[in-house]
């Protein structure tokens, strides 16, 4: 065998040996089995590090979306507002109550003052009596008094009485009253006589009112100067 023939045979063998590698090289890019399998494994079975990161991330997202402190802070703020409002209302109520109490106290003081001023007598009509005397008193709001006095001196066979009429103005603080316009009428009636006469027209004297009693000083005849009359 000559040299040329040997070269041809060697070339043929070399080509035959290289052909399978060329075919494998051409088919390998289309299959790619390993990357697909690895991707599936990663998706289905994540590593501990991946799971931890996912859980941590989820917890963080929940905390960020709905912070735990916000509702508590809001609730505390509402309670403080309610407490402040309640305190304000209570303060206003206390002030109103204090004002009302003060007004009532002033009114009571005024009424008390009026009562103490008029405790010496009573406005309107009243009757005082003692020892056959009846004193009819009518006191007006301006402290003027219209007074009529009847002294009954009747016996079994005789009707006899004295009538006094007078007016004056009472001092509300002292209950003292003076007069100088008293008229006195004397009336007597028997089986034979029926007579009325005027003893005087300008009598003078004074009266002192003291609660449920009064005293009368008659400056002309001294009628009942030592007698205390009591309200009926």
C-alpha positions as CSV (number, residue, x, y, z in Angstrom):
1,X,0.0,0.0,0.0
2,X,1.4,3.3,-1.0
3,X,1.4,6.5,1.0
4,X,-1.5,8.1,-0.8
5,X,-3.7,5.3,-0.1
6,X,-2.9,5.4,3.6
7,X,-3.7,9.1,3.8
8,X,-7.2,8.5,2.2
9,X,-8.0,5.7,4.6
10,X,-6.9,7.8,7.6
11,X,-9.1,10.7,6.5
12,X,-12.1,8.5,6.1
13,X,-11.7,7.1,9.6
14,X,-11.3,10.6,11.1
15,X,-14.5,11.7,9.4
16,X,-16.4,8.7,10.7
17,X,-15.2,9.3,14.2
18,X,-16.2,13.0,14.2
19,X,-19.7,12.6,12.7
20,X,-21.5,11.6,16.0
21,X,-20.1,14.6,17.8
22,X,-21.3,17.0,15.1
23,X,-24.8,15.5,15.3
24,X,-24.9,15.8,19.1
25,X,-23.7,19.4,18.8
26,X,-26.5,20.2,16.4
27,X,-29.3,18.5,18.5
28,X,-28.2,19.8,22.1
29,X,-29.6,23.4,21.9
30,X,-33.2,22.3,21.3
31,X,-33.6,19.9,24.3
32,X,-32.3,22.0,27.3
33,X,-33.7,19.6,30.0
34,X,-31.7,20.7,33.0
35,X,-32.8,24.4,33.3
36,X,-36.5,23.4,33.1
37,X,-36.1,20.8,35.8
38,X,-34.2,23.2,38.1
39,X,-36.8,25.9,37.7
40,X,-39.6,23.6,38.6
41,X,-37.7,22.5,41.7
42,X,-37.2,26.1,42.8
43,X,-40.9,27.0,42.4
44,X,-42.2,24.0,44.1
45,X,-39.7,23.7,47.0
46,X,-38.3,27.1,47.9
47,X,-35.3,27.1,50.2
48,X,-35.6,28.2,53.9
49,X,-34.0,31.5,53.0
50,X,-36.7,32.2,50.4
51,X,-39.5,31.2,52.7
52,X,-38.2,33.4,55.5
53,X,-37.9,36.3,53.1
54,X,-41.5,35.7,51.9
55,X,-42.9,35.5,55.4
56,X,-41.0,38.5,56.5
57,X,-42.1,40.5,53.5
58,X,-45.8,39.4,54.1
59,X,-45.7,40.4,57.7
60,X,-44.2,43.8,56.8
61,X,-46.9,44.4,54.2
62,X,-49.6,43.6,56.8
63,X,-48.1,45.9,59.4
64,X,-47.7,48.7,56.9
65,X,-51.2,48.4,55.6
66,X,-52.9,48.2,59.0
67,X,-50.7,49.6,61.7
68,X,-51.5,48.3,65.2
69,X,-50.8,51.6,66.9
70,X,-53.2,53.7,64.8
71,X,-56.6,52.5,66.2
72,X,-55.2,52.6,69.8
73,X,-54.0,56.2,69.3
74,X,-57.3,57.1,67.7
75,X,-59.2,55.6,70.6
76,X,-57.1,57.4,73.2
77,X,-57.7,60.7,71.4
78,X,-61.4,60.1,71.3
79,X,-61.5,59.3,75.1
80,X,-59.4,62.4,75.8
81,X,-61.8,64.5,73.7
82,X,-64.9,63.0,75.5
83,X,-63.3,63.6,78.9
84,X,-62.4,67.2,78.0
85,X,-66.0,67.8,76.7
86,X,-67.4,66.3,79.9
87,X,-65.2,68.4,82.0
88,X,-66.2,71.6,80.1
89,X,-69.9,70.7,80.4
90,X,-69.5,70.0,84.2
91,X,-67.7,73.3,84.6
92,X,-70.4,75.2,82.8
93,X,-73.1,73.4,84.9
94,X,-71.2,74.3,88.1
95,X,-71.0,77.9,87.1
96,X,-74.8,78.0,86.2
97,X,-75.6,76.3,89.5
98,X,-73.4,78.7,91.4
99,X,-75.1,81.7,89.7
100,X,-78.6,80.3,90.4
101,X,-77.6,79.7,94.0
102,X,-76.2,83.2,94.3
103,X,-79.4,84.7,92.8
104,X,-81.6,82.6,95.1
105,X,-79.4,83.6,98.0
106,X,-79.9,87.3,97.1
107,X,-83.6,86.8,96.7
108,X,-83.8,85.1,100.0
109,X,-81.8,87.8,101.6
110,X,-84.1,90.4,100.2
111,X,-87.2,88.5,101.3
112,X,-85.6,88.0,104.7
113,X,-84.9,91.7,104.9
114,X,-88.5,92.5,104.0
115,X,-89.8,90.0,106.5
116,X,-87.5,91.3,109.2
117,X,-88.6,94.8,108.3
118,X,-92.3,93.9,108.4
119,X,-92.0,91.4,111.3
120,X,-93.4,94.1,113.6
121,X,-96.7,93.9,111.8
122,X,-98.7,92.2,109.0
123,X,-100.0,93.9,105.9
124,X,-103.7,93.7,105.4
125,X,-106.5,93.4,107.9
126,X,-106.1,92.1,111.5
127,X,-107.8,92.4,114.8
128,X,-106.2,92.9,118.3
129,X,-108.2,92.5,121.5
130,X,-107.9,93.0,125.3
131,X,-110.3,93.8,128.2
132,X,-113.4,94.7,126.2
133,X,-111.4,96.5,123.5
134,X,-111.3,95.5,119.8
135,X,-108.8,97.2,117.6
136,X,-109.4,96.8,113.9
137,X,-106.3,97.4,111.8
138,X,-105.8,97.6,108.1
139,X,-102.2,98.2,107.0
140,X,-101.5,99.2,103.4
141,X,-98.3,98.4,101.4
142,X,-97.1,102.0,101.8
143,X,-97.2,101.4,105.6
144,X,-100.2,103.6,106.2
145,X,-102.7,102.2,108.7
146,X,-106.5,102.8,109.1
147,X,-107.5,101.9,112.6
148,X,-110.9,101.6,114.3
149,X,-111.3,101.0,118.0
150,X,-114.4,99.8,119.8
151,X,-114.5,99.8,123.6
152,X,-117.6,98.0,124.8
153,X,-118.9,99.2,128.2
154,X,-122.3,97.7,128.0
155,X,-124.2,96.3,131.1
156,X,-127.3,94.2,131.5
157,X,-129.7,97.1,130.9
158,X,-127.5,99.5,128.9
159,X,-125.7,99.4,125.6
160,X,-122.6,101.6,125.9
161,X,-119.5,101.9,123.8
162,X,-116.8,104.2,122.6
163,X,-115.7,104.4,119.0
164,X,-112.3,105.7,118.0
165,X,-111.1,106.3,114.4
166,X,-107.6,107.3,113.4
167,X,-105.0,107.0,110.7
168,X,-101.2,107.1,110.8
169,X,-98.0,105.8,109.1
170,X,-96.0,103.0,110.7
171,X,-92.2,102.9,110.7
172,X,-91.5,99.4,109.3
173,X,-88.3,99.1,111.2
174,X,-89.6,100.0,114.7
175,X,-93.3,99.3,114.3
176,X,-94.0,102.7,115.8
177,X,-96.8,105.0,114.6
178,X,-98.0,108.4,115.8
179,X,-101.4,110.1,115.0
180,X,-103.1,113.4,115.7
181,X,-106.5,112.9,113.9
182,X,-108.4,110.6,116.2
183,X,-112.1,111.1,116.6
184,X,-114.1,109.6,119.5
185,X,-117.8,108.9,119.5
186,X,-119.7,107.9,122.5
187,X,-122.9,105.8,122.1
188,X,-125.4,104.9,124.7
189,X,-128.7,103.1,124.5
190,X,-131.2,102.3,127.2
191,X,-134.9,101.7,127.4
192,X,-135.3,105.4,127.6
193,X,-132.3,106.8,125.8
194,X,-130.6,106.3,122.4
195,X,-127.8,108.8,122.0
196,X,-124.6,109.3,120.1
197,X,-122.2,112.2,120.7
198,X,-118.7,113.2,119.5
199,X,-116.4,113.7,122.5
200,X,-113.5,115.0,120.3
201,X,-112.2,115.1,116.8
202,X,-108.5,115.7,117.0
203,X,-107.1,113.3,119.5
204,X,-103.5,112.4,119.5
205,X,-101.3,109.5,120.7
206,X,-99.3,106.6,119.3
207,X,-99.3,102.8,118.8
208,X,-96.4,100.4,118.7
209,X,-96.7,97.1,116.8
210,X,-94.6,94.2,117.9
211,X,-95.3,91.0,116.0
212,X,-98.6,89.6,117.3
213,X,-99.2,92.3,119.8
214,X,-99.5,96.1,120.1
215,X,-99.7,98.8,122.7
216,X,-101.7,102.0,122.5
217,X,-101.0,105.3,124.2
218,X,-104.0,107.6,124.2
219,X,-102.8,111.2,124.7
220,X,-106.3,112.6,125.5
221,X,-107.8,110.4,128.1
222,X,-105.2,107.7,128.7
223,X,-107.5,104.8,127.4
224,X,-105.7,101.5,127.9
225,X,-102.3,103.0,128.2
226,X,-101.1,100.0,130.3
227,X,-102.8,97.3,128.2
228,X,-101.2,95.0,125.7
229,X,-103.4,93.9,122.8
230,X,-103.0,90.5,121.1
231,X,-103.7,89.6,117.6
232,X,-106.7,87.2,117.0
